[in-house]
Amino acid sequence: MHPDHNTGQQRCFVRMDVLFWIEVCHIEGCKDGRRLYMVRKSWLQDNSQLVAHHYNKLENKGLAERKQSRIFHLRNFNNWIKSVLIGEFLQRIKSEVGEDARINVLDIGAGKGGDLLKWQKGNIHHLVCSDIAATSMEQCESRYRDMRNRRNHGNPIYTLETITADCTRTRLKELYKNPSIQFDLTSCQFSFHYCFQSLDQARVMIRNAAECLRPGGFFIGTTPDAYDIMRRLKASEGLSFGNEVFSVTFENKEEFPVFGSKYHYKLDTVVDCPEFLVYFPAFQHLAELHGLKLVMKKRFEDFFAEQHAKSHENQVLLNRMQALETYPPHNHPEDAPVPEQYKHAEDKVRQVASEHPFWRKKLGTMSRQEWEALTLYIVFAFVKVDDSQPQS
């Protein structure tokens, strides 16, 4: 648990624990659980098509336009997190099966194919991308064709298979070109939280992630930290919290069921739709039912600190991806007032300058608003330890 998580925040989830175990009883045939669960289902509003419509209508923007965004560095930082996470677990797989092994990957919630280049750099053999948004899948295919057309003859590209489906309701195995395919890695980046709309949807999503994953394969992803969201909500005066670039808004502060605990998330002009709290003990328990064992769960800032210190390659990648901005800016007058969102950077500059007089007085940082938004997330990883599947 993060140091900021207090006991009051844990109490917010006490009822969630009780409800979750009653709902799991429903899976195992408990009549009381079934009755309560059916009531819970009737409370839920289906948000799947709303989410699909939101992402279908998002326009692709060029680099010049993206650079003008208030969250340019935040999005690059998130990409760095994904790159390092994917790279680390692909390397674990290769250390087991060999550098030249034919690695198969399932990307759930792949969107427009933002990770296609990451898979190419990982030298995988076959990629299956699935997403609920049909337009996003079309754009993913277009990106892939462009990559394939640009490739060098000495650098072959993996094969791609796309599936437009709601991964929280549809069994993907029935849609694969090769139903007997085994994946070495399943990835679900910034989309897992949608499945916690209901127990049934969480079960289907996790089954899709695990069902064709070979023993020893990994399920990795990124998702909002429910505990941190609750901490920030409790500290707020109203039903929402955030800043100029993001906001999280709840309907109340009293009811937080395990499944269907909805809030509205807005991130600049990129995200504006309902999401659901992912109560991680429930996630972990359902994962265990599908033969998945948790091997890593870290907040973004902790994963960043660990991976940045781990290798020079990660540091170079951080710079190349422009995940941090230079402070002070190159055209920043020395006597100019310090914006409030960069006060932390200014304090660090002065501290280092006082200790090292000949220091060049530049560092990499991020605005306070962007940092508050990105530290809402965690990375996770499970390993497949059991090939048996629960009854459908």
Phi, psi and chi 1 to 4 in degrees:
 res  aa     phi    psi   chi1   chi2   chi3   chi4
   1 MET       -  140.2 -178.0  175.6  -67.8      -
   2 HIS   -67.4  144.6 -166.1  -98.7      -      -
   3 PRO   -54.4  -28.9  -27.3   35.3      -      -
   4 ASP   -74.3  -11.8  -71.7  -21.4      -      -
   5 HIS   -79.8  120.4  -61.2  149.2      -      -
   6 ASN  -107.3  173.2   52.5   45.2      -      -
   7 THR   -67.3  -32.3   54.1      -      -      -
   8 GLY   -60.3  -38.4      -      -      -      -
   9 GLN   -65.4  -40.1  176.6 -171.6  -28.2      -
  10 GLN   -62.6  -34.7  -66.6  178.9   54.6      -
  11 ARG   -63.9  -27.0  -73.4 -162.4  -67.6  -89.0
  12 CYS   -59.5  -23.0  -69.6      -      -      -
  13 PHE  -105.6    4.7  -76.9   99.1      -      -
  14 VAL   -58.5  -47.3  169.1      -      -      -
  15 ARG   -64.2  -29.5  -77.0  170.3  -66.3  177.0
  16 MET   -65.7  -39.6  -65.2  176.9   68.9      -
  17 ASP   -60.2  -48.0  -79.8  -40.3      -      -
  18 VAL   -61.4  -47.3  175.1      -      -      -
  19 LEU   -63.5  -39.3 -179.2   58.4      -      -
  20 PHE   -61.4  -46.6  171.7   65.9      -      -
  21 TRP   -70.0  -28.8  -69.5  112.1      -      -
  22 ILE   -66.9  -39.9  -68.5  176.0      -      -
  23 GLU   -69.7  -33.4  -70.4 -175.2  -22.0      -
  24 VAL   -67.1  -33.4  168.0      -      -      -
  25 CYS   -58.4  -34.7  -75.9      -      -      -
  26 HIS   -60.6  -38.8  158.3   69.2      -      -
  27 ILE   -61.0  -36.9  -60.3  174.4      -      -
  28 GLU   -93.4    7.4  -61.4  167.7   -7.8      -
  29 GLY   100.2   16.1      -      -      -      -
  30 CYS   -77.1  121.1  173.6      -      -      -
  31 LYS   -64.6  -41.5  -67.2 -177.9  179.4  179.6
  32 ASP   -61.7  -39.9  -69.5  -21.0      -      -
  33 GLY   -62.3  -40.1      -      -      -      -
  34 ARG   -64.1  -40.9 -178.3 -177.3  -61.5  109.9
  35 ARG   -65.5  -46.3 -173.8  158.5   55.0 -110.9
  36 LEU   -64.7  -41.1  176.1   58.7      -      -
  37 TYR   -63.3  -40.7  176.5   59.7      -      -
  38 MET   -63.9  -35.4  -66.8  -53.5  -67.4      -
  39 VAL   -64.4  -45.2  172.6      -      -      -
  40 ARG   -59.4  -40.9  -79.3  -76.0  -59.1  113.4
  41 LYS   -61.1  -36.9  -83.4 -171.8   72.4  173.2
  42 SER   -68.6  -19.4   68.5      -      -      -
  43 TRP   -79.4  -19.8  -64.5  -15.3      -      -
  44 LEU   -82.6  142.1  -62.3  174.4      -      -
  45 GLN  -105.8  134.6  175.4 -173.4    1.7      -
  46 ASP   -74.5  119.4 -176.9   13.5      -      -
  47 ASN  -107.7    3.0  -68.7  -84.4      -      -
  48 SER   -59.0  -48.8  -59.4      -      -      -
  49 GLN   -68.5  -31.3  -66.4  -52.1  -48.2      -
  50 LEU   -62.8  -44.3 -178.9   62.7      -      -
  51 VAL   -65.6  -43.9  172.0      -      -      -
  52 ALA   -60.4  -43.6      -      -      -      -
  53 HIS   -62.9  -41.2  175.4   71.1      -      -
  54 HIS   -59.7  -48.6  168.2   73.8      -      -
  55 TYR   -76.3  -27.0  -75.1  103.9      -      -
  56 ASN   -66.0  -34.3  -85.9  -29.2      -      -
  57 LYS   -87.5   -7.3   71.0  178.4 -176.5  179.1
  58 LEU   -66.2  132.9  -77.8 -179.5      -      -
  59 GLU   -89.9  144.7  -62.4  179.1    2.3      -
  60 ASN   -72.8  132.9  -83.2  -31.2      -      -
  61 LYS  -118.1  145.2  -63.6 -178.8  178.5  179.5
  62 GLY   -74.5  168.6      -      -      -      -
  63 LEU   -59.7  -42.0  178.8   59.1      -      -
  64 ALA   -59.7  -42.4      -      -      -      -
  65 GLU   -71.1  -38.2 -171.5  173.1   -2.6      -
  66 ARG   -64.2  -33.8  -68.2 -160.1  -56.6  -88.5
  67 LYS   -64.9  -22.9  -80.1 -172.2  173.2 -178.2
  68 GLN   -83.8   -7.3  -58.6  -55.8  -47.4      -
  69 SER   -71.2  147.5  168.6      -      -      -
  70 ARG   -69.4  -15.7  -66.1 -178.9  -62.8  179.8
  71 ILE  -116.4   26.9   57.9  170.3      -      -
  72 PHE   -56.7  -49.3  174.4   71.7      -      -
  73 HIS   -73.5  -33.6  -64.5  -72.5      -      -
  74 LEU   -59.7  -47.2  178.3  150.8      -      -
  75 ARG   -65.6  -37.2  -62.8 -176.1   73.0 -179.8
  76 ASN   -67.4  -37.4  -69.3  -14.5      -      -
  77 PHE   -64.5  -44.1 -170.7   94.4      -      -
  78 ASN   -59.1  -38.5  -74.3  -14.9      -      -
  79 ASN   -65.2  -36.9 -106.1  -38.2      -      -
  80 TRP   -65.0  -44.2 -179.2   85.9      -      -
  81 ILE   -56.4  -47.8  -69.0  -78.2      -      -
  82 LYS   -64.0  -42.9  -69.2 -166.9  -64.9  178.4
  83 SER   -59.6  -45.9  -65.8      -      -      -
  84 VAL   -69.2  -41.1  173.2      -      -      -
  85 LEU   -62.5  -48.3  179.3   65.6      -      -
  86 ILE   -62.9  -45.0  -72.7  170.4      -      -
  87 GLY   -61.4  -41.2      -      -      -      -
  88 GLU   -63.3  -44.1  175.1  176.4  -19.1      -
  89 PHE   -82.1  -26.4  -78.8   89.7      -      -
  90 LEU   -65.4  -37.3  -79.2  178.3      -      -
  91 GLN   -67.3  -37.4 -169.0   53.9   50.0      -
  92 ARG   -61.7  -41.2  -70.1 -165.3 -168.7 -169.7
  93 ILE   -65.6  -44.6  -67.5  167.5      -      -
  94 LYS   -66.1  -32.4  -69.3  177.0 -178.8  178.9
  95 SER   -67.6  -22.2   66.0      -      -      -
  96 GLU   -90.2  -45.5  175.9 -164.6  -10.9      -
  97 VAL  -103.6   -8.7  -60.9      -      -      -
  98 GLY   106.8  147.8      -      -      -      -
  99 GLU   -61.9  -30.7  -71.4  -70.6  -28.0      -
 100 ASP   -97.9   12.7  -62.2  -36.1      -      -
 101 ALA   -67.8  152.6      -      -      -      -
 102 ARG   -87.1  100.5  -65.2  158.7   69.3   93.6
 103 ILE   -94.6  128.5  -65.1  174.2      -      -
 104 ASN  -104.9  137.6  -62.7  -35.6      -      -
 105 VAL  -129.7  139.4  172.5      -      -      -
 106 LEU  -110.7  122.1  170.8   62.4      -      -
 107 ASP  -110.5  103.8 -169.0  -18.1      -      -
 108 ILE   -90.4  129.5  -64.4  178.0      -      -
 109 GLY    72.1   42.9      -      -      -      -
 110 ALA   -72.1  -16.3      -      -      -      -
 111 GLY    60.4 -134.7      -      -      -      -
 112 LYS   -85.2    7.2  -60.5  176.0 -177.7  178.5
 113 GLY    89.9   35.4      -      -      -      -
 114 GLY   -63.7  -17.5      -      -      -      -
 115 ASP  -106.6    9.1  -66.4  -23.4      -      -
 116 LEU   -56.8  -42.9  -68.6  179.7      -      -
 117 LEU   -66.0  -34.1  -84.8  173.6      -      -
 118 LYS   -63.5  -40.5  -60.5  176.9 -176.9   65.5
 119 TRP   -68.9  -34.3  -58.3  125.5      -      -
 120 GLN   -65.9  -43.8 -177.1 -179.4   17.4      -
 121 LYS   -65.3  -27.1  -68.6  176.2 -178.8  176.8
 122 GLY   -79.8   -3.8      -      -      -      -
 123 ASN    56.1   50.0 -165.0   30.0      -      -
 124 ILE   -85.3  171.3   68.1  169.6      -      -
 125 HIS   -99.0  -44.8  169.7   68.4      -      -
 126 HIS  -143.7  139.4 -177.2   65.5      -      -
 127 LEU  -126.7  130.8  174.2   66.0      -      -
 128 VAL  -110.9  120.1  177.1      -      -      -
 129 CYS  -108.7  132.6  -73.0      -      -      -
 130 SER  -132.0  141.6 -178.5      -      -      -
 131 ASP  -158.8  154.2 -162.2  -85.3      -      -
 132 ILE   -76.9  -22.8 -169.0  173.9      -      -
 133 ALA   -90.7  112.5      -      -      -      -
 134 ALA   -63.0  -42.1      -      -      -      -
 135 THR   -62.8  -39.4  -58.8      -      -      -
 136 SER   -62.1  -40.8  -66.1      -      -      -
 137 MET   -65.6  -37.6  -76.9  -73.8   85.5      -
 138 GLU   -63.2  -41.0  -68.3  169.9    2.7      -
 139 GLN   -69.1  -33.1  -67.2  170.6  -22.9      -
 140 CYS   -63.1  -44.9  176.5      -      -      -
 141 GLU   -63.0  -39.4  -67.7  172.5   -9.7      -
 142 SER   -64.1  -42.7  177.4      -      -      -
 143 ARG   -61.6  -42.3  -81.1 -173.0  175.6 -176.7
 144 TYR   -62.8  -44.2  172.2   78.1      -      -
 145 ARG   -60.7  -40.1  -73.2 -167.5  -63.3  -91.2
 146 ASP   -62.8  -43.5  -69.9  -18.1      -      -
 147 MET   -61.9  -43.6  -75.2  173.8   49.1      -
 148 ARG   -65.2  -38.1 -173.2  179.4   58.0 -168.5
 149 ASN   -71.0  -26.1  -67.5  -23.4      -      -
 150 ARG   -90.1  -11.3  -69.0 -163.9  -53.2  -94.2
 151 ARG   -65.3  152.5   79.7 -173.7 -168.1  -77.6
 152 ASN   -81.2  149.7  -62.3  -36.1      -      -
 153 HIS   -61.7  -28.8  -68.0  -66.8      -      -
 154 GLY   -85.0    0.6      -      -      -      -
 155 ASN  -128.6   75.4 -175.3   27.1      -      -
 156 PRO   -63.2  152.0   24.8  -34.7      -      -
 157 ILE  -106.5  154.4 -167.1  171.9      -      -
 158 TYR   -66.1  163.9   53.6   83.6      -      -
 159 THR   -88.0  150.8   52.7      -      -      -
 160 LEU  -123.1  139.8  174.2   69.3      -      -
 161 GLU  -131.6  129.4  177.1 -179.0  -15.2      -
 162 THR  -116.8  145.3   61.0      -      -      -
 163 ILE  -135.2  120.1  -60.5  172.3      -      -
 164 THR   -91.7  110.0  -60.8      -      -      -
 165 ALA  -163.4  155.0      -      -      -      -
 166 ASP   -82.1  104.4 -176.8  -11.3      -      -
 167 CYS   -70.5   -5.5  -60.7      -      -      -
 168 THR   -93.8   -3.1   73.9      -      -      -
 169 ARG  -133.6  -18.4  -60.3  179.1 -171.7  -84.0
 170 THR  -113.2  135.0  -55.0      -      -      -
 171 ARG   -78.9  110.0 -171.9 -179.2 -172.7 -174.9
 172 LEU   -65.7  -31.6  -66.0 -178.1      -      -
 173 LYS   -55.4  -32.1 -176.6  175.4 -177.6  178.6
 174 GLU   -75.7   -8.3  -62.6  174.6   -7.3      -
 175 LEU  -111.1   -8.5  -58.3  177.5      -      -
 176 TYR   -66.6  144.8  -61.8  145.3      -      -
 177 LYS   -60.2  -36.1  -68.2  179.3  179.5  177.9
 178 ASN  -119.5   95.4  175.4   13.4      -      -
 179 PRO   -60.4  -18.5  -20.7   33.6      -      -
 180 SER   -94.5    8.9   62.4      -      -      -
 181 ILE   -60.1  144.5 -171.1  172.6      -      -
 182 GLN  -117.7  129.8  -80.2 -156.5  -46.0      -
 183 PHE   -95.9  146.1  -64.9  106.7      -      -
 184 ASP   -90.2  -24.7  -59.6  -83.2      -      -
 185 LEU  -149.0  135.0 -177.3   68.0      -      -
 186 THR  -115.3  132.9  -61.6      -      -      -
 187 SER  -124.9  135.6  175.1      -      -      -
 188 CYS  -139.2   98.5 -176.0      -      -      -
 189 GLN  -105.0  119.9  -53.5  -63.6  -25.4      -
 190 PHE    58.5   30.7  -63.6   98.3      -      -
 191 SER  -143.1   -7.2   60.3      -      -      -
 192 PHE   -61.8  -33.4 -178.6   81.1      -      -
 193 HIS   -59.9  -23.1   47.8  -85.4      -      -
 194 TYR   -64.9  -26.1  -66.3  116.4      -      -
 195 CYS   -74.4  -15.7   79.1      -      -      -
 196 PHE   -83.0   19.7 -101.5   62.1      -      -
 197 GLN   -65.6  -33.1  179.7  176.9  -15.6      -
 198 SER  -154.0  162.7   71.0      -      -      -
 199 LEU   -62.0  -44.6  172.7   58.5      -      -
 200 ASP   -57.9  -43.3  -82.4  -11.6      -      -
 201 GLN   -67.8  -38.8  -71.8  173.1  -88.0      -
 202 ALA   -63.5  -41.3      -      -      -      -
 203 ARG   -61.8  -44.4  -69.8  176.0   63.2 -161.5
 204 VAL   -66.0  -43.8  172.0      -      -      -
 205 MET   -59.9  -47.8  171.3   69.6   91.8      -
 206 ILE   -68.3  -36.0  -65.6  170.6      -      -
 207 ARG   -62.3  -42.1  179.5  175.7   67.1  177.5
 208 ASN   -61.2  -38.7  -78.1  -29.7      -      -
 209 ALA   -68.7  -33.9      -      -      -      -
 210 ALA  -102.8  -26.3      -      -      -      -
 211 GLU   -58.8  -42.8 -174.0  168.5   25.9      -
 212 CYS  -106.5   13.9  -66.1      -      -      -
 213 LEU   -81.9  127.0 -169.3   64.2      -      -
 214 ARG   -70.7  154.0   67.8  166.6  176.7   81.5
 215 PRO   -57.2  130.2  -26.9   36.2      -      -
 216 GLY    94.8  -10.9      -      -      -      -
 217 GLY   -79.1  168.0      -      -      -      -
 218 PHE  -121.4  147.7  -64.9   97.2      -      -
 219 PHE  -116.0  113.6  171.0   33.4      -      -
 220 ILE  -120.1  158.2   62.3  173.2      -      -
 221 GLY  -177.6 -179.2      -      -      -      -
 222 THR  -134.1  141.2   47.3      -      -      -
 223 THR  -158.0  156.1 -163.8      -      -      -
 224 PRO   -62.1  148.8  -25.0   35.8      -      -
 225 ASP   -89.1  106.2 -177.1   -9.2      -      -
 226 ALA   -60.7  -37.4      -      -      -      -
 227 TYR   -64.5  -41.7  -75.5  110.9      -      -
 228 ASP   -69.4  -37.4 -164.9   31.6      -      -
 229 ILE   -60.0  -44.4  -68.8  175.3      -      -
 230 MET   -65.1  -38.8  -66.7  -56.9  -59.5      -
 231 ARG   -61.7  -45.4  178.4 -175.0   66.2   81.8
 232 ARG   -68.5  -37.6  -62.0 -166.2 -160.0 -168.9
 233 LEU   -64.0  -44.0  176.4   64.1      -      -
 234 LYS   -62.8  -34.9 -175.7 -180.0  177.2 -177.3
 235 ALA   -76.8  -16.1      -      -      -      -
 236 SER   -81.6  158.1   69.3      -      -      -
 237 GLU   -81.6  -27.9  -65.2 -178.0   -3.3      -
 238 GLY  -115.5 -143.7      -      -      -      -
 239 LEU  -100.9    8.1  -63.4  176.4      -      -
 240 SER  -142.7  163.1   65.4      -      -      -
 241 PHE  -148.1  167.2   62.7   85.2      -      -
 242 GLY   145.9 -156.1      -      -      -      -
 243 ASN  -154.3 -153.9   54.7   42.8      -      -
 244 GLU   -68.8  -20.4  -66.8   88.0  -17.8      -
 245 VAL  -109.2  -19.3  -58.3      -      -      -
 246 PHE  -146.7  157.9   87.8  103.1      -      -
 247 SER  -150.6  147.4   65.2      -      -      -
 248 VAL  -125.0  123.8  172.7      -      -      -
 249 THR  -128.1  127.5  -55.7      -      -      -
 250 PHE  -104.7  165.5  -78.2   82.1      -      -
 251 GLU   -87.3  -24.4  -64.2  175.9   -6.9      -
 252 ASN  -160.7  173.3   64.4   73.9      -      -
 253 LYS  -113.0    9.9  -81.7 -172.3  171.8 -177.9
 254 GLU  -109.1  -38.1  -71.3   75.7   40.7      -
 255 GLU  -106.4  118.5  -62.7  -65.3  -28.8      -
 256 PHE  -135.0   74.0  -56.3  103.9      -      -
 257 PRO   -65.4  159.0   25.8  -34.8      -      -
 258 VAL   -60.2  -44.3  173.1      -      -      -
 259 PHE  -117.2  137.3  -58.1   99.4      -      -
 260 GLY    86.8   15.8      -      -      -      -
 261 SER   -82.4   91.4 -168.7      -      -      -
 262 LYS   -92.2  145.4 -176.4  171.9   71.1  171.8
 263 TYR  -141.7  163.2   59.5   90.9      -      -
 264 HIS  -105.4  126.7 -164.2   92.2      -      -
 265 TYR  -113.4  130.6 -178.1   66.1      -      -
 266 LYS  -128.4  127.5 -177.4  174.3  175.2   59.1
 267 LEU  -127.5  101.0  176.9   63.6      -      -
 268 ASP    46.4 -126.4 -158.8   42.9      -      -
 269 THR  -103.9   12.0   60.1      -      -      -
 270 VAL   -96.5  -42.5  178.0      -      -      -
 271 VAL  -128.5  136.4 -177.8      -      -      -
 272 ASP  -159.1   76.2 -172.4    4.6      -      -
 273 CYS  -162.1  166.8   58.4      -      -      -
 274 PRO   -71.8  146.0   25.6  -34.0      -      -
 275 GLU  -135.3  175.8  -61.9 -174.7   -7.3      -
 276 PHE  -134.5  140.4  -61.4   90.0      -      -
 277 LEU   -61.7  135.7  -68.9  175.9      -      -
 278 VAL  -104.2  101.9  174.3      -      -      -
 279 TYR   -75.6  107.6 -177.5   44.2      -      -
 280 PHE   -64.2  -36.7 -151.9   87.7      -      -
 281 PRO   -58.5  -35.8  -28.2   37.1      -      -
 282 ALA   -68.1  -43.6      -      -      -      -
 283 PHE   -57.2  -48.1  175.5   17.1      -      -
 284 GLN   -63.9  -39.9 -173.2  173.7  -11.0      -
 285 HIS   -65.9  -46.0  179.6   79.3      -      -
 286 LEU   -63.4  -36.6  -70.0  175.0      -      -
 287 ALA   -63.0  -41.3      -      -      -      -
 288 GLU   -62.7  -34.1  -71.9  172.4   -6.9      -
 289 LEU   -64.2  -20.9  -66.6  178.0      -      -
 290 HIS  -107.0   22.8  -72.5   79.3      -      -
 291 GLY    77.2   21.3      -      -      -      -
 292 LEU  -106.5  130.6  -63.9  171.3      -      -
 293 LYS  -113.3  129.9  177.4 -177.3  177.4 -177.5
 294 LEU   -67.2  128.7 -177.3   68.4      -      -
 295 VAL  -119.5  -14.6  -66.4      -      -      -
 296 MET  -159.1  138.2 -175.9 -178.3   71.3      -
 297 LYS  -151.9  113.7  172.1  178.5  174.0  -79.1
 298 LYS  -142.4  146.2  -65.8  178.9 -178.9  176.1
 299 ARG   -71.1  153.9  -70.5  173.6   55.0   81.5
 300 PHE   -54.5  -45.9  -94.1   26.8      -      -
 301 GLU   -65.0  -32.9   62.2  -93.4   40.5      -
 302 ASP   -73.7  -40.3  -61.8  -32.4      -      -
 303 PHE   -64.1  -40.3 -175.7   73.9      -      -
 304 PHE   -61.2  -50.2  162.8   70.2      -      -
 305 ALA   -59.6  -41.9      -      -      -      -
 306 GLU   -66.3  -48.2  174.4 -172.1  -78.7      -
 307 GLN   -74.8  -31.9  -65.5  -64.4  -32.7      -
 308 HIS   -66.0  -37.9 -175.4  -96.6      -      -
 309 ALA   -80.0  -16.7      -      -      -      -
 310 LYS   -72.4  -38.9 -173.3  175.0 -177.5  178.8
 311 SER  -151.9  148.6   75.1      -      -      -
 312 HIS   -65.5  -31.9  177.0   67.6      -      -
 313 GLU   -59.9  -41.2 -178.3 -179.2   -7.1      -
 314 ASN   -65.9  -35.2  -72.3  -15.8      -      -
 315 GLN   -67.7  -41.5  -62.9  170.6   15.9      -
 316 VAL   -64.7  -42.2  171.1      -      -      -
 317 LEU   -62.0  -39.2 -178.0   63.6      -      -
 318 LEU   -59.6  -41.9 -171.5   75.8      -      -
 319 ASN   -70.9  -43.2 -177.0   59.2      -      -
 320 ARG   -64.8  -34.2 -171.7  166.6   68.6 -117.2
 321 MET   -84.6   -0.3  -63.7 -179.3   73.2      -
 322 GLN    54.5   44.5  -59.7 -178.1   62.6      -
 323 ALA   -76.4  -19.6      -      -      -      -
 324 LEU  -124.7  152.4  -61.0  176.9      -      -
 325 GLU  -103.6  152.1   59.8 -177.7  -56.7      -
 326 THR   -76.4  132.4  -58.7      -      -      -
 327 TYR  -132.5  135.6 -174.9   87.8      -      -
 328 PRO   -66.7  156.9  -14.9   29.0      -      -
 329 PRO   -59.0  156.4  -22.1   33.1      -      -
 330 HIS   -61.8  -29.2  -64.3  -64.6      -      -
 331 ASN  -102.6   22.0   57.9   -7.5      -      -
 332 HIS   -88.9  115.0 -175.0   73.3      -      -
 333 PRO   -63.5  143.5  -18.9   31.5      -      -
 334 GLU   -62.8  -30.6  -71.2 -170.8    8.6      -
 335 ASP   -95.1    7.3   58.0  -12.8      -      -
 336 ALA   -71.5  146.3      -      -      -      -
 337 PRO   -64.2  147.8   22.7  -33.3      -      -
 338 VAL   -89.0  120.9  179.4      -      -      -
 339 PRO   -59.8  144.8  -20.9   32.5      -      -
 340 GLU   -56.4  -36.4 -179.8   63.1   28.4      -
 341 GLN   -72.0   -5.6   62.0  -94.1   32.6      -
 342 TYR  -121.3   15.6  -67.5  100.3      -      -
 343 LYS   -60.9  -37.1 -171.0  176.1 -176.5  -57.2
 344 HIS   -61.7  -38.1   60.4  -74.7      -      -
 345 ALA   -70.8  -40.1      -      -      -      -
 346 GLU   -63.4  -41.3  179.6   65.4   22.3      -
 347 ASP   -61.8  -39.4  -68.8  -15.7      -      -
 348 LYS   -68.8  -40.2 -173.2   65.5  175.6  179.5
 349 VAL   -58.8  -46.3  165.9      -      -      -
 350 ARG   -66.0  -37.9  -68.2  178.7  179.1  177.3
 351 GLN   -64.2  -48.9  174.0 -166.8  -25.4      -
 352 VAL   -66.7  -39.3  177.7      -      -      -
 353 ALA   -63.5  -35.5      -      -      -      -
 354 SER   -70.4  -28.9   66.1      -      -      -
 355 GLU   -86.9  -26.8  -61.6  170.8   -5.8      -
 356 HIS  -134.6   88.1  -54.4  -80.6      -      -
 357 PRO   -56.7  -28.5  -23.1   33.5      -      -
 358 PHE   -95.6   10.2  -62.0  103.7      -      -
 359 TRP   -65.1  146.7 -179.6   58.4      -      -
 360 ARG   -75.5   -4.8   62.4 -171.7  179.3   91.1
 361 LYS    63.5   39.1  -60.1 -178.2 -178.9 -179.8
 362 LYS  -133.6  142.6  -62.6  -77.6 -175.7 -176.6
 363 LEU  -147.7  166.4   52.1   76.9      -      -
 364 GLY   -94.5  134.8      -      -      -      -
 365 THR  -151.6 -167.1 -169.9      -      -      -
 366 MET  -153.5  150.6 -175.4  176.5  -68.8      -
 367 SER   -63.4  151.6   70.7      -      -      -
 368 ARG   -57.7  -39.5  174.7 -179.0   55.5   80.2
 369 GLN   -62.1  -44.0  -69.6   94.9  -32.9      -
 370 GLU   -67.1  -40.4  -71.1  176.8  -71.9      -
 371 TRP   -63.7  -40.7 -174.0 -108.4      -      -
 372 GLU   -62.5  -34.4  -71.9  177.5   -4.6      -
 373 ALA   -73.2  -45.4      -      -      -      -
 374 LEU   -76.7  -24.8   71.5   86.8      -      -
 375 THR   -80.3   13.1   52.1      -      -      -
 376 LEU   -83.7   -3.5 -154.7   62.9      -      -
 377 TYR  -116.0  161.5  -70.6   82.7      -      -
 378 ILE  -129.1  158.0   60.4  172.4      -      -
 379 VAL  -105.6  149.7  -62.6      -      -      -
 380 PHE  -141.8  158.8   63.1   80.7      -      -
 381 ALA  -152.0  134.3      -      -      -      -
 382 PHE  -121.4  152.5  -67.5   83.4      -      -
 383 VAL  -114.5  142.6   64.1      -      -      -
 384 LYS   -81.1  116.3 -177.6   73.9  170.7  -69.2
 385 VAL  -112.2  -13.7  -66.1      -      -      -
 386 ASP  -140.1  129.6 -177.3    5.2      -      -
 387 ASP   -89.1   -0.6 -156.9   29.2      -      -
 388 SER   -78.3  149.0   62.0      -      -      -
 389 GLN  -118.9  143.3  -63.1  -67.5  -27.9      -
 390 PRO   -66.1  162.4   24.7  -32.3      -      -
 391 GLN   -62.7  138.0  -68.0  -70.6  -34.2      -
 392 SER   -71.7      -  -60.9      -      -      -
